[in-house]
Amino acid sequence: MNKKDPKLTVLLFNECINKQDISELGKFMAEDVKLIMGNEGTQNNKEEALNAWMQFFEMCPDYKNHFNRVESREDIVCVVGYSTCSIKSVDGPALWRVRVENDLISEWQILEDNEDNREFLKLSL
């Protein structure tokens, strides 16, 4: 089986987020997926991650991600963009660092868009 471009996996996963489609999200996650959502903590497996997404979608029913730039370095995909939501704390610029292994999301990390995090991701301002 041919591997997909990791960027495509990230884009398809994000479509599921924007549709708030939990069952489709699960199809793109590795069993040992790590979900790191800002300061909210880390979920360390698929079940925990899906529960976190369900709770998040209940709190933020109008949440959407918009990607401006998507770069990949082997199995790591870095994204620059922003989220829209009526809840101010999750509305605005954001960065994502995603690890893709065997066409599945093995790590999804959401970061504040600032100079330190751009340096961490090796992104230019």
JOSUL-V728586 format. One record per pair of residues at least 24 apart in sequence whose C-alpha atoms are under 7 Angstrom apart, sorted by the first residue. I is the first residue (numbers start at 1). J is the second residue. Records with the same first field share a line. If there is no record, write none. Layout:
BEGIN
I=J / J
END
This chain:
BEGIN
3=102 / 103
4=103
6=75 / 77 / 100 / 103
7=70 / 72 / 77
9=103
18=63 / 64 / 65
20=57
22=50
26=50
28=104 / 105
29=104 / 105 / 106
30=104 / 105 / 106
32=106
33=105 / 106 / 107
34=106 / 107 / 108
35=107 / 108 / 109
36=108 / 109 / 110
37=109 / 110
38=110 / 111
60=85 / 87
62=86
75=99 / 100 / 101
76=100
78=121
END
